[in-house]
Amino acid sequence: MEWYGKLNDYFPEHEMKNPQQLKELIEEHDYYHKEETDDYIVLYADFPTFLFIDYLLVTSNTRGKGFGTKILDKMKEKGKMILLEAEPVIPDDSDSKRRLQFYERNGFKKADLIRYIRRDEQDEPYSMHILYWSPAGMPQAIVKEKMELACDEIHNFRAKRHYGRPLVDLDEALEWKQ
């Protein structure tokens, strides 16, 4: 699975799923897809009412040439809300800032009313942003509801088998900010 190695080299370790879990998602669920070319890799779930982008990687030799925008535009043509997770800006990591700016330029908004806390394999908490795009205005209550479904169906798919626990504890991960 060369594509997994490329994702693993790019994404932070705590954001990577077990390769077997991803393989099972791709092979066993009609809604979970992997598209791979020499220029990009995207793994996403196409639910009836929304899309969830699990991983999007534009290769380093084609980054900055519009491939990411083309991928998002193709997804937007489906006319569904699109959800994804992004790490907050890390001061010494210019890539984290560029990623957020890329999604903002492509019309994504931060779900700023929702706190999203995940836990790594050592059970240490880390924050993520939920970003969303919608062809029409979308209340963040719907964003939260769809994100809960994505966490349950994608992140927690066979998680007990692969990690011994759910990857996302739905009772504590997604909360309204005070």
C-alpha positions, 0 to 999 in steps of 0.5 A: 500500500504505497499510497498509505506510506505517502499519507503517513509521511505527510499527516501527523502520526496521531491523525493516521488510521491503521492501514488495515482499518483503511483497507477494510473501509475501502473494500467493505463500504460502498460509500468510502472511496480512495482516488489516487493518481500521481498528483494526489490521493483522496480518501472520502466517504460519500454519504447520502446528504454529505461528503466527509473528506478523511484524507486529502494529499496533493503530492509535493511536486504538484502542490500549488498548481490547482489540483487540490482546488480541482478535487474540491470543485469536483466534490462540490458539484455533487451539491452536498455539504462537505466536512473535513478535519484540520489541525489548528495552526501550529506556530512552527509549522507553516504547512498547518497555516497553509492548509487552513488558508487553502480550505478558506480560499475554497469556501470552507468555514470553521465550525467555530461553535463546536469544540472537537477534541480527539485522543491519541494512542497514549490517550492524550487529548488534541484539538481539531477544527471541523471545516465545512462547505455547503451550497446553501447556509448550514446551521452548525447544529447540522454540521455537528450531527453529520460530524458525529455520523462521520466519526461513528461510521469512519473513525470508529469503524472496527476501531475496537479490533484495531485499537482496542477502543473507539477512536472517537468517544462521541460523548466527549469529542464533540461539544458546543463551546460555552 
